[in-house]
């Protein structure tokens, strides 16, 4: 059904042509949640990413958040591919903005809309990330799980039930990859 909806949206000019913002969010969320359960590529293209948080508001939040050190060690890990580190940077910003907005009731409504769409866009990017190595794949799957747990209550139990076996396989494959590497080539 989702593929049929995607075709209809394409004929109508794409997701950006939808005037009903709630319809956009509902379609995108349904697509992403289904893709998360299957660890597959979403059907709808990523044409709705809100991009980085507005700079002026970000300057206020990044100095006020108690999570200012979140992800810093991972961002420096050369074992992770650059594309994954860029996504991790965006995850950190999204979580820091969410923490701030959720603890400051007077945060603007558009901050919450940005958090929701950015979270879904990050999941979309993680789901479409190409395989590089088993360690990176295990990290990618674990990051998807972590985002599902931290950012939403919707579908967590169901999605995690499907993702955990995939994470286990990736970790086992990663371990086998490391065992096959000569000792002097191992990064940790």
N, CA, C and O of each residue as an XYZ file, in Angstrom:
752
protein
N       0.811     -1.190      0.000
C       0.000      0.000      0.000
C       0.856      1.257      0.000
O       0.525      2.256     -0.638
N       1.959      1.187      0.726
C       2.826      2.360      0.826
C       3.443      2.704     -0.529
O       3.598      3.879     -0.861
N       3.793      1.688     -1.304
C       4.352      1.936     -2.639
C       3.315      2.612     -3.541
O       3.661      3.477     -4.345
N       2.049      2.218     -3.407
C       0.980      2.845     -4.189
C       0.807      4.307     -3.773
O       0.635      5.182     -4.622
N       0.851      4.564     -2.477
C       0.755      5.936     -1.979
C       1.931      6.756     -2.501
O       1.759      7.902     -2.917
N       3.138      6.158     -2.476
C       4.326      6.860     -2.970
C       4.165      7.220     -4.449
O       4.571      8.304     -4.869
N       3.579      6.324     -5.234
C       3.351      6.619     -6.653
C       2.359      7.768     -6.820
O       2.563      8.658     -7.646
N       1.289      7.741     -6.036
C       0.298      8.819     -6.096
C       0.917     10.166     -5.715
O       0.648     11.189     -6.346
N       1.742     10.147     -4.682
C       2.410     11.376     -4.248
C       3.353     11.867     -5.335
O       3.439     13.067     -5.595
N       4.064     10.932     -5.971
C       4.960     11.296     -7.057
C       4.229     11.949     -8.219
O       4.696     12.943     -8.774
N       3.080     11.388     -8.585
C       2.261     11.940     -9.663
C       1.756     13.337     -9.290
O       1.622     14.206    -10.151
N       1.480     13.541     -8.001
C       0.973     14.834     -7.527
C       2.081     15.883     -7.365
O       1.800     17.036     -7.039
N       3.332     15.486     -7.591
C       4.421     16.455     -7.505
C       5.370     16.239     -6.345
O       6.291     17.035     -6.160
N       5.180     15.191     -5.557
C       6.100     14.883     -4.463
C       5.605     15.341     -3.104
O       4.611     16.058     -2.988
N       6.322     14.910     -2.087
C       5.944     15.219     -0.701
C       5.948     16.718     -0.417
O       5.145     17.204      0.379
N       6.835     17.439     -1.058
C       6.925     18.879     -0.790
C       5.678     19.635     -1.251
O       5.456     20.777     -0.847
N       4.880     19.009     -2.083
C       3.654     19.642     -2.570
C       2.471     19.434     -1.628
O       1.424     20.058     -1.802
N       2.629     18.565     -0.633
C       1.531     18.333      0.311
C       1.314     19.581      1.163
O       2.246     20.075      1.799
N       0.114     20.073      1.173
C      -0.196     21.262      1.963
C      -0.541     20.904      3.409
O      -0.395     21.725      4.314
N      -0.989     19.694      3.607
C      -1.358     19.232      4.944
C      -0.110     18.686      5.639
O       0.339     17.579      5.341
N       0.450     19.471      6.571
C       1.684     19.095      7.264
C       1.505     17.812      8.087
O       2.420     16.993      8.179
N       0.332     17.647      8.677
C       0.086     16.434      9.478
C       0.054     15.196      8.595
O       0.502     14.129      9.015
N      -0.469     15.320      7.380
C      -0.481     14.191      6.451
C       0.955     13.814      6.073
O       1.302     12.633      6.029
N       1.778     14.818      5.805
C       3.184     14.574      5.506
C       3.852     13.808      6.644
O       4.506     12.791      6.416
N       3.684     14.302      7.870
C       4.319     13.661      9.026
C       3.815     12.237      9.222
O       4.593     11.343      9.554
N       2.525     12.022      9.020
C       1.952     10.681      9.196
C       2.485      9.715      8.148
O       2.852      8.587      8.480
N       2.534     10.135      6.896
C       3.052      9.277      5.825
C       4.522      8.941      6.044
O       4.934      7.787      5.926
N       5.295      9.955      6.362
C       6.733      9.761      6.574
C       6.967      8.854      7.780
O       7.795      7.945      7.720
N       6.251      9.091      8.864
C       6.431      8.283     10.065
C       6.065      6.822      9.803
O       6.781      5.917     10.231
N       4.971      6.593      9.111
C       4.581      5.217      8.786
C       5.634      4.520      7.944
O       5.964      3.360      8.189
N       6.160      5.222      6.958
C       7.194      4.670      6.083
C       8.453      4.328      6.879
O       9.014      3.242      6.729
N       8.890      5.255      7.721
C      10.113      5.048      8.504
C       9.937      3.895      9.500
O      10.826      3.053      9.625
N       8.811      3.846     10.204
C       8.606      2.795     11.203
C       8.569      1.409     10.549
O       9.096      0.446     11.105
N       7.952      1.312      9.382
C       7.943      0.038      8.661
C       9.356     -0.340      8.225
O       9.752     -1.500      8.338
N      10.111      0.627      7.731
C      11.491      0.372      7.310
C      12.371     -0.016      8.502
O      13.246     -0.872      8.371
N      12.143      0.609      9.665
C      12.917      0.263     10.864
C      12.664     -1.196     11.239
O      13.603     -1.937     11.527
N      11.406     -1.605     11.234
C      11.093     -2.994     11.590
C      11.804     -3.991     10.695
O      12.189     -5.071     11.142
N      11.978     -3.633      9.436
C      12.582     -4.554      8.477
C      14.048     -4.233      8.207
O      14.710     -4.933      7.440
N      14.559     -3.168      8.841
C      15.903     -2.644      8.556
C      16.105     -2.561      7.049
O      17.099     -3.043      6.507
N      15.131     -1.936      6.388
C      15.169     -1.794      4.938
C      15.104     -0.318      4.563
O      14.883      0.546      5.411
N      15.296     -0.054      3.302
C      15.244      1.317      2.800
C      13.798      1.814      2.792
O      12.910      1.099      2.327
N      13.544      3.016      3.292
C      12.191      3.565      3.232
C      11.727      3.725      1.777
O      12.543      3.865      0.866
N      10.432      3.702      1.582
C       9.851      3.835      0.245
C       9.877      5.285     -0.217
O      10.217      5.572     -1.365
N       9.518      6.197      0.678
C       9.444      7.614      0.324
C      10.843      8.236      0.332
O      11.643      7.948      1.222
N      11.137      9.080     -0.646
C      12.463      9.715     -0.683
C      12.604     10.769      0.413
O      11.616     11.303      0.918
N      13.831     11.048      0.760
C      14.114     12.037      1.812
C      14.152     13.438      1.192
O      15.216     13.988      0.909
N      12.965     13.989      0.996
C      12.847     15.338      0.424
C      12.327     16.318      1.463
O      12.087     17.483      1.146
N      12.150     15.868      2.692
C      11.486     16.652      3.742
C      12.382     16.886      4.951
O      11.887     17.284      6.006
N      13.679     16.651      4.829
C      14.619     16.846      5.934
C      14.671     18.335      6.298
O      14.967     19.163      5.436
N      14.391     18.687      7.553
C      14.413     20.100      7.922
C      15.824     20.691      8.014
O      15.973     21.904      8.162
N      16.854     19.853      7.930
C      18.230     20.349      7.996
C      18.650     20.699      9.412
O      17.905     20.458     10.361
N      19.845     21.270      9.558
C      20.340     21.626     10.896
C      19.413     22.620     11.595
O      18.656     23.349     10.954
N      19.492     22.628     12.909
C      18.677     23.540     13.719
C      19.122     24.975     13.442
O      20.308     25.217     13.219
N      18.179     25.939     13.453
C      18.549     27.345     13.204
C      19.687     27.800     14.125
O      19.653     27.586     15.337
N      20.682     28.428     13.522
C      21.935     28.755     14.215
C      21.743     29.581     15.493
O      22.324     29.247     16.526
N      20.960     30.626     15.445
C      20.797     31.502     16.621
C      20.206     30.732     17.799
O      20.682     30.869     18.926
N      19.181     29.928     17.555
C      18.571     29.129     18.633
C      19.550     28.048     19.099
O      19.617     27.741     20.289
N      20.311     27.472     18.159
C      21.257     26.423     18.500
C      22.348     26.946     19.433
O      22.772     26.236     20.345
N      22.799     28.158     19.219
C      23.833     28.747     20.081
C      23.352     28.830     21.533
O      24.136     28.611     22.456
N      22.084     29.141     21.737
C      21.505     29.200     23.087
C      21.437     27.798     23.692
O      21.838     27.587     24.837
N      20.934     26.856     22.924
C      20.711     25.502     23.438
C      22.013     24.778     23.731
O      22.138     24.131     24.771
N      22.987     24.876     22.831
C      24.212     24.089     23.031
C      25.000     24.527     24.265
O      25.780     23.738     24.797
N      24.818     25.761     24.731
C      25.493     26.175     25.955
C      24.673     25.830     27.197
O      25.215     25.757     28.300
N      23.362     25.617     27.020
C      22.490     25.343     28.161
C      22.259     23.850     28.423
O      21.822     23.474     29.510
N      22.546     23.016     27.449
C      22.229     21.601     27.611
C      23.196     20.885     28.547
O      24.404     21.114     28.492
N      22.663     20.017     29.405
C      23.558     19.197     30.228
C      24.181     18.057     29.407
O      25.029     17.316     29.905
N      23.758     17.929     28.169
C      24.253     16.858     27.298
C      25.337     17.348     26.341
O      25.523     16.766     25.272
N      26.053     18.408     26.710
C      27.007     19.004     25.770
C      28.146     18.065     25.382
O      28.791     18.294     24.360
N      28.415     17.023     26.155
C      29.505     16.086     25.829
C      28.988     14.812     25.160
O      29.761     13.897     24.874
N      27.691     14.759     24.915
C      27.082     13.581     24.292
C      27.740     13.281     22.949
O      27.829     14.147     22.078
N      28.197     12.047     22.799
C      28.719     11.571     21.524
C      30.099     12.037     21.130
O      30.572     11.678     20.052
N      30.768     12.824     21.959
C      32.057     13.399     21.555
C      33.128     12.344     21.282
O      33.898     12.482     20.331
N      33.187     11.302     22.096
C      34.197     10.255     21.878
C      33.918      9.500     20.584
O      34.845      9.176     19.840
N      32.653      9.219     20.313
C      32.278      8.478     19.105
C      32.594      9.304     17.860
O      33.032      8.763     16.845
N      32.371     10.611     17.941
C      32.645     11.476     16.787
C      34.127     11.479     16.410
O      34.476     11.769     15.266
N      34.992     11.159     17.361
C      36.432     11.135     17.104
C      36.935      9.750     16.695
O      38.115      9.594     16.382
N      36.065      8.753     16.693
C      36.458      7.373     16.404
C      36.703      7.190     14.905
O      35.760      7.159     14.114
N      37.959      7.071     14.530
C      38.330      6.930     13.118
C      37.877      5.598     12.524
O      37.871      5.441     11.303
N      37.500      4.644     13.363
C      37.042      3.351     12.853
C      35.666      3.462     12.190
O      35.297      2.615     11.376
N      34.913      4.501     12.536
C      33.597      4.694     11.919
C      33.760      5.500     10.633
O      34.547      6.446     10.585
N      33.017      5.127      9.594
C      33.123      5.876      8.337
C      32.646      7.318      8.502
O      31.776      7.587      9.330
N      33.203      8.244      7.727
C      32.828      9.664      7.838
C      31.322      9.902      7.687
O      30.762     10.743      8.391
N      30.663      9.181      6.786
C      29.217      9.385      6.600
C      28.451      9.051      7.873
O      27.469      9.719      8.197
N      28.884      8.038      8.588
C      28.224      7.666      9.846
C      28.521      8.699     10.929
O      27.649      9.014     11.739
N      29.746      9.231     10.951
C      30.082     10.259     11.942
C      29.281     11.542     11.710
O      28.915     12.222     12.669
N      29.007     11.878     10.454
C      28.171     13.055     10.155
C      26.764     12.841     10.698
O      26.169     13.752     11.274
N      26.236     11.641     10.513
C      24.902     11.334     11.037
C      24.910     11.384     12.560
O      23.958     11.876     13.167
N      25.974     10.880     13.185
C      26.084     10.914     14.649
C      26.076     12.366     15.135
O      25.434     12.678     16.138
N      26.774     13.240     14.443
C      26.771     14.667     14.791
C      25.341     15.199     14.774
O      24.940     15.934     15.677
N      24.574     14.833     13.754
C      23.192     15.294     13.644
C      22.307     14.682     14.736
O      21.395     15.338     15.240
N      22.581     13.427     15.097
C      21.852     12.779     16.200
C      22.088     13.554     17.489
O      21.148     13.842     18.230
N      23.344     13.890     17.753
C      23.692     14.627     18.974
C      22.929     15.946     19.020
O      22.332     16.277     20.044
N      22.941     16.699     17.928
C      22.230     17.973     17.914
C      20.734     17.758     18.144
O      20.120     18.487     18.923
N      20.145     16.771     17.480
C      18.708     16.517     17.617
C      18.347     16.153     19.063
O      17.357     16.649     19.601
N      19.139     15.303     19.678
C      18.862     14.892     21.062
C      19.050     16.072     22.015
O      18.268     16.234     22.952
N      20.063     16.889     21.795
C      20.281     18.055     22.659
C      19.133     19.059     22.528
O      18.682     19.618     23.527
N      18.668     19.287     21.319
C      17.535     20.191     21.111
C      16.284     19.606     21.762
O      15.518     20.330     22.399
N      16.074     18.293     21.602
C      14.904     17.638     22.206
C      14.943     17.769     23.725
O      13.938     18.118     24.344
N      16.095     17.492     24.327
C      16.220     17.596     25.783
C      15.877     19.001     26.235
O      15.167     19.182     27.224
N      16.369     19.986     25.525
C      16.101     21.386     25.886
C      14.615     21.705     25.728
O      13.991     22.241     26.643
N      14.059     21.378     24.580
C      12.652     21.709     24.300
C      11.709     20.991     25.261
O      10.714     21.564     25.704
N      12.021     19.738     25.581
C      11.151     18.962     26.465
C      11.230     19.426     27.913
O      10.319     19.159     28.697
N      12.304     20.117     28.278
C      12.438     20.611     29.655
C      12.156     22.106     29.772
O      12.215     22.659     30.871
N      11.856     22.755     28.674
C      11.508     24.179     28.664
C      10.144     24.336     28.009
O      10.050     24.444     26.787
N       9.080     24.350     28.818
C       7.714     24.367     28.272
C       7.411     25.528     27.327
O       6.480     25.442     26.525
N       8.175     26.601     27.410
C       7.903     27.756     26.542
C       8.675     27.696     25.221
O       8.727     28.674     24.475
N       9.270     26.537     24.945
C       9.956     26.390     23.656
C       8.942     26.536     22.529
O       7.807     26.075     22.649
N       9.348     27.177     21.433
C       8.418     27.365     20.316
C       7.938     26.032     19.734
O       8.675     25.046     19.726
N       6.705     26.020     19.255
C       6.113     24.811     18.668
C       6.940     24.312     17.481
O       7.060     23.107     17.264
N       7.507     25.245     16.719
C       8.274     24.799     15.549
C       9.567     24.071     15.944
O      10.121     23.330     15.132
N      10.058     24.270     17.184
C      11.192     23.467     17.672
C      10.785     22.000     17.752
O      11.546     21.116     17.358
N       9.576     21.743     18.265
C       9.088     20.366     18.390
C       8.854     19.741     17.018
O       9.133     18.559     16.821
N       8.351     20.514     16.081
C       8.165     20.009     14.715
C       9.513     19.668     14.087
O       9.651     18.649     13.411
N      10.522     20.544     14.320
C      11.860     20.285     13.793
C      12.416     18.988     14.381
O      12.962     18.158     13.653
N      12.277     18.811     15.700
C      12.790     17.612     16.361
C      12.185     16.369     15.730
O      12.906     15.424     15.410
N      10.882     16.358     15.549
C      10.193     15.195     15.015
C      10.654     14.878     13.592
O      11.002     13.735     13.295
N      10.660     15.872     12.719
C      11.065     15.625     11.337
C      12.557     15.310     11.227
O      12.957     14.481     10.409
N      13.372     15.958     12.037
C      14.817     15.693     11.992
C      15.109     14.270     12.472
O      15.943     13.573     11.893
N      14.422     13.846     13.526
C      14.566     12.479     14.034
C      14.216     11.469     12.939
O      14.948     10.502     12.729
N      13.108     11.690     12.249
C      12.707     10.784     11.166
C      13.701     10.848     10.006
O      14.000      9.823      9.393
N      14.212     12.037      9.700
C      15.197     12.181      8.625
C      16.491     11.440      8.974
O      17.103     10.814      8.109
N      16.898     11.512     10.219
C      18.105     10.803     10.655
C      17.890      9.297     10.532
O      18.771      8.582     10.054
N      16.728      8.814     10.959
C      16.436      7.387     10.790
C      16.465      7.008      9.311
O      17.004      5.962      8.949
N      15.893      7.848      8.462
C      15.897      7.590      7.014
C      17.336      7.461      6.517
O      17.663      6.538      5.770
N      18.185      8.386      6.933
C      19.593      8.352      6.506
C      20.296      7.103      7.022
O      21.087      6.497      6.299
N      20.019      6.714      8.252
C      20.629      5.493      8.796
C      20.146      4.252      8.051
O      20.913      3.317      7.819
N      18.882      4.253      7.684
C      18.317      3.096      6.978
C      18.825      2.988      5.542
O      18.815      1.899      4.968
N      19.263      4.085      4.962
C      19.764      4.051      3.584
C      21.293      4.044      3.518
O      21.867      4.035      2.429
N      21.936      4.048      4.654
C      23.400      4.045      4.696
C      23.931      2.732      4.134
O      23.474      1.653      4.510
N      24.890      2.835      3.238
C      25.439      1.632      2.613
C      26.386      0.912      3.556
O      27.085      1.527      4.362
N      26.390     -0.413      3.432
C      27.252     -1.269      4.239
C      28.719     -0.936      3.956
O      29.133     -0.832      2.802
N      29.500     -0.769      5.036
C      30.929     -0.515      4.917
C      31.710     -1.666      5.556
O      32.652     -2.198      4.969
N      31.299     -2.033      6.763
C      31.955     -3.113      7.502
C      30.977     -3.623      8.556
O      29.996     -2.953      8.879
N      31.247     -4.797      9.081
C      30.362     -5.326     10.124
C      30.384     -4.478     11.394
O      29.326     -4.280     11.991
N      31.538     -3.966     11.839
C      31.496     -3.095     13.027
C      30.643     -1.846     12.797
O      29.880     -1.451     13.677
N      30.765     -1.225     11.628
C      29.948     -0.040     11.325
C      28.475     -0.426     11.231
O      27.607      0.333     11.662
N      28.189     -1.596     10.674
C      26.808     -2.064     10.563
C      26.208     -2.307     11.950
O      25.060     -1.942     12.205
N      26.974     -2.915     12.833
C      26.499     -3.143     14.199
C      26.230     -1.799     14.893
O      25.233     -1.648     15.599
N      27.119     -0.838     14.687
C      26.924      0.482     15.292
C      25.686      1.152     14.718
O      24.908      1.754     15.458
N      25.494      1.052     13.400
C      24.327      1.640     12.738
C      23.032      1.064     13.307
O      22.104      1.814     13.610
N      22.961     -0.242     13.453
C      21.754     -0.883     13.987
C      21.533     -0.481     15.444
O      20.405     -0.192     15.845
N      22.604     -0.464     16.234
C      22.492     -0.059     17.644
C      22.030      1.396     17.748
O      21.245      1.735     18.633
N      22.512      2.253     16.852
C      22.107      3.660     16.864
C      20.627      3.810     16.508
O      19.931      4.642     17.090
N      20.152      3.019     15.565
C      18.723      3.030     15.230
C      17.908      2.634     16.462
O      16.915      3.282     16.792
N      18.332      1.576     17.133
C      17.625      1.138     18.345
C      17.640      2.225     19.409
O      16.609      2.522     20.014
N      18.798      2.814     19.635
C      18.937      3.855     20.659
C      18.017      5.030     20.350
O      17.338      5.543     21.240
N      17.995      5.455     19.089
C      17.107      6.555     18.699
C      15.646      6.205     18.946
O      14.875      7.040     19.419
N      15.270      4.981     18.629
C      13.887      4.556     18.847
C      13.535      4.609     20.337
O      12.420      4.983     20.702
N      14.466      4.243     21.173
C      14.223      4.232     22.611
C      14.192      5.647     23.183
O      13.327      5.967     23.998
N      15.122      6.489     22.764
C      15.275      7.831     23.332
C      14.241      8.817     22.799
O      13.767      9.676     23.543
N      13.891      8.705     21.530
C      13.106      9.755     20.889
C      11.608      9.492     20.776
O      10.852     10.422     20.497
N      11.159      8.274     20.980
C       9.731      8.020     20.790
C       9.262      6.822     21.602
O      10.047      5.957     21.992
N       7.983      6.800     21.840
C       7.367      5.628     22.465
C       6.635      4.803     21.425
O       6.279      3.651     21.672
N       6.410      5.404     20.248
C       5.631      4.770     19.200
C       6.361      3.553     18.632
O       7.442      3.677     18.055
N       5.774      2.413     18.798
C       6.275      1.220     18.151
C       7.595      0.687     18.660
O       8.210     -0.155     18.005
N       8.049      1.155     19.815
C       9.371      0.732     20.293
C       9.433     -0.779     20.502
O      10.305     -1.449     19.951
N       8.524     -1.303     21.283
C       8.595     -2.739     21.594
C       8.554     -3.578     20.327
O       9.349     -4.501     20.152
N       7.632     -3.250     19.457
C       7.488     -4.022     18.222
C       8.742     -3.903     17.358
O       9.252     -4.912     16.872
N       9.239     -2.698     17.164
C      10.407     -2.483     16.312
C      11.654     -3.126     16.903
O      12.412     -3.788     16.194
N      11.863     -2.935     18.180
C      13.056     -3.475     18.828
C      13.063     -4.997     18.750
O      14.117     -5.612     18.587
N      11.891     -5.597     18.868
C      11.778     -7.059     18.783
C      12.346     -7.571     17.456
O      12.939     -8.648     17.409
N      12.166     -6.806     16.389
C      12.661     -7.209     15.081
C      14.122     -6.823     14.868
O      14.849     -7.498     14.139
N      14.548     -5.731     15.507
C      15.898     -5.222     15.279
C      16.957     -5.996     16.069
O      18.060     -6.208     15.565
N      16.648     -6.415     17.281
C      17.636     -7.080     18.142
C      18.288     -8.285     17.462
O      19.511     -8.414     17.531
N      17.537     -9.171     16.811
C      18.205    -10.291     16.135
C      19.170     -9.829     15.031
O      20.208    -10.453     14.813
N      18.826     -8.743     14.343
C      19.712     -8.212     13.306
C      20.992     -7.643     13.922
O      22.082     -7.803     13.373
N      20.842     -6.980     15.066
C      22.015     -6.455     15.761
C      22.912     -7.610     16.215
O      24.135     -7.531     16.097
N      22.318     -8.660     16.722
C      23.091     -9.825     17.167
C      23.889    -10.409     16.002
O      25.067    -10.734     16.159
N      23.260    -10.543     14.844
C      23.961    -11.077     13.668
C      25.122    -10.160     13.257
O      26.211    -10.635     12.935
N      24.880     -8.854     13.272
C      25.929     -7.907     12.894
C      27.091     -7.958     13.882
O      28.253     -7.895     13.478
N      26.785     -8.070     15.170
C      27.846     -8.146     16.179
C      28.657     -9.437     16.023
O      29.883     -9.420     16.131
N      27.976    -10.543     15.771
C      28.686    -11.814     15.561
C      29.561    -11.751     14.313
O      30.698    -12.222     14.332
N      29.047    -11.176     13.236
C      29.828    -11.028     12.011
C      31.002    -10.086     12.233
O      32.096    -10.314     11.714
N      30.773     -9.025     13.009
C      31.833     -8.074     13.324
C      32.946     -8.763     14.099
O      34.129     -8.550     13.830
N      32.558     -9.586     15.057
C      33.535    -10.322     15.860
C      34.345    -11.276     14.979
O      35.556    -11.409     15.154
N      33.682    -11.932     14.042
C      34.377    -12.836     13.130
C      35.331    -12.062     12.231
O      36.431    -12.538     11.950
N      34.929    -10.867     11.769
C      35.799    -10.015     10.953
C      37.065     -9.661     11.709
O      38.162     -9.726     11.154
N      36.922     -9.288     12.971
C      38.061     -8.883     13.788
C      38.999    -10.070     14.011
O      40.219     -9.917     13.972
N      38.427    -11.246     14.242
C      39.262    -12.432     14.464
C      40.066    -12.797     13.227
O      41.147    -13.374     13.342
N      39.548    -12.466     12.029
C      40.252    -12.776     10.793
C      41.348    -11.767     10.483
O      42.252    -12.067      9.703
N      41.289    -10.563     11.082
C      42.303     -9.535     10.839
C      43.590     -9.889     11.565
O      43.558    -10.427     12.672
N      44.731     -9.584     10.936
C      45.991     -9.737     11.667
C      46.005     -8.792     12.880
O      45.415     -7.712     12.832
N      46.661     -9.189     13.936
C      46.689     -8.428     15.200
C      47.103     -6.986     14.979
O      46.517     -6.095     15.594
N      48.083     -6.713     14.132
C      48.593     -5.348     13.941
C      47.619     -4.443     13.187
O      47.829     -3.230     13.161
N      46.547     -4.990     12.563
C      45.579     -4.180     11.836
C      44.335     -3.855     12.655
O      43.485     -3.083     12.212
N      44.225     -4.428     13.825
C      43.026     -4.210     14.645
C      43.058     -2.835     15.273
O      44.107     -2.356     15.705
N      41.872     -2.194     15.319
C      41.811     -0.830     15.856
C      41.369     -0.800     17.311
O      41.264      0.290     17.874
N      41.117     -1.874     17.915
C      40.706     -1.797     19.299
C      40.254     -3.057     19.771
O      39.864     -3.177     20.932
